[in-house]
Amino acid sequence: MNTMLVGGDVMLKLLKLSEFQNPMTGLNFQGTGTLTTPLGATLLRTSAMPSGKLIGLDKGYALEQICAGDVLVEYDKLIDRQMERAAITSISGFAKLFTDAGKVLVI
């Protein structure tokens, strides 16, 4: 596990743990702006996460991006108004690569 996705409420609970009260952790946060966790994972807060849940995942093996085709660029010109517009289309999606590379913890 190298990444943890948390909501605001879980972030507060994690920061109250004794491991985060280490002075070196606070010094690293003030100097670089990044939090180091006891497990060495990157801690990311997102408002899209439901309250009371934490997702731990390995970024290298949890998801794969699937692209179907190339990027299509279409142009349209209106000569009488001297306007030009472009439409750019890209089809992609995500799939789970290994299901054990990501787990949800309910707190």
C-alpha positions as CSV (number, residue, x, y, z in Angstrom):
1,M,0.0,0.0,0.0
2,N,1.5,3.3,-1.0
3,T,-1.6,5.6,-1.1
4,M,-4.5,6.3,1.3
5,L,-7.6,8.2,0.2
6,V,-9.6,9.7,3.1
7,G,-12.4,12.2,3.8
8,G,-12.1,15.1,6.2
9,D,-13.5,13.3,9.2
10,V,-11.1,10.3,8.9
11,M,-8.2,12.7,8.3
12,L,-8.9,14.3,11.7
13,K,-9.0,10.9,13.4
14,L,-5.7,9.9,11.8
15,L,-4.0,13.1,12.8
16,K,-5.0,12.5,16.4
17,L,-3.1,9.2,16.5
18,S,0.1,9.2,18.7
19,E,2.2,8.3,15.7
20,F,1.4,11.6,14.1
21,Q,2.4,13.5,17.2
22,N,6.1,12.8,16.5
23,P,7.9,16.1,16.2
24,M,9.8,15.0,13.1
25,T,6.5,14.3,11.3
26,G,5.4,17.9,12.1
27,L,8.7,19.3,10.9
28,N,8.5,17.4,7.7
29,F,5.0,18.7,7.1
30,Q,5.9,22.3,7.8
31,G,9.0,22.1,5.5
32,T,7.6,20.2,2.5
33,G,3.8,20.3,2.9
34,T,3.5,16.5,2.7
35,L,2.3,14.3,5.5
36,T,4.2,11.1,6.2
37,T,2.2,8.3,7.6
38,P,3.5,5.5,9.9
39,L,3.2,3.0,7.1
40,G,5.0,5.3,4.6
41,A,1.9,5.7,2.4
42,T,0.9,9.1,0.9
43,L,-2.2,10.5,2.6
44,L,-4.6,12.2,0.2
45,R,-7.8,14.0,1.4
46,T,-10.7,14.2,-0.9
47,S,-14.2,15.6,-0.5
48,A,-15.6,12.8,-2.7
49,M,-15.0,10.2,0.0
50,P,-18.0,9.2,2.1
51,S,-17.6,9.8,5.9
52,G,-16.0,7.1,7.9
53,K,-14.2,5.3,5.0
54,L,-10.6,5.0,4.1
55,I,-9.3,3.5,0.9
56,G,-5.8,2.0,0.9
57,L,-4.3,1.1,-2.5
58,D,-1.2,0.4,-4.4
59,K,-1.1,2.9,-7.2
60,G,1.0,0.6,-9.5
61,Y,-1.4,-2.4,-9.4
62,A,-4.9,-1.2,-8.4
63,L,-6.2,0.4,-11.7
64,E,-5.4,0.4,-15.3
65,Q,-6.6,3.0,-17.8
66,I,-8.1,1.6,-21.0
67,C,-8.1,3.8,-24.1
68,A,-10.4,2.8,-27.0
69,G,-9.0,4.4,-30.1
70,D,-7.1,7.6,-30.8
71,V,-7.9,11.2,-29.9
72,L,-10.3,12.5,-32.6
73,V,-10.1,16.2,-33.5
74,E,-12.9,17.7,-35.6
75,Y,-13.0,21.3,-36.9
76,D,-15.9,23.3,-38.1
77,K,-15.7,26.7,-39.8
78,L,-18.4,29.2,-40.3
79,I,-17.1,31.5,-43.1
80,D,-19.9,34.1,-42.9
81,R,-19.1,34.8,-39.2
82,Q,-15.4,34.0,-39.4
83,M,-15.6,31.5,-36.5
84,E,-13.8,28.2,-36.0
85,R,-14.6,25.6,-33.4
86,A,-13.0,22.3,-32.6
87,A,-14.4,19.2,-30.9
88,I,-11.9,16.8,-29.3
89,T,-13.0,13.3,-28.4
90,S,-11.2,10.7,-26.3
91,I,-12.7,7.4,-25.1
92,S,-11.2,5.9,-22.0
93,G,-12.1,4.0,-18.9
94,F,-10.7,2.3,-15.9
95,A,-10.7,-1.3,-14.8
96,K,-9.4,-3.0,-11.6
97,L,-6.1,-4.7,-12.4
98,F,-5.7,-6.7,-9.2
99,T,-8.7,-6.7,-6.7
100,D,-6.3,-7.2,-3.7
101,A,-4.4,-4.0,-4.5
102,G,-7.1,-1.8,-3.0
103,K,-9.1,-2.2,0.2
104,V,-11.8,-0.2,1.9
105,L,-11.7,0.3,5.7
106,V,-14.8,1.5,7.5
107,I,-14.1,3.4,10.6
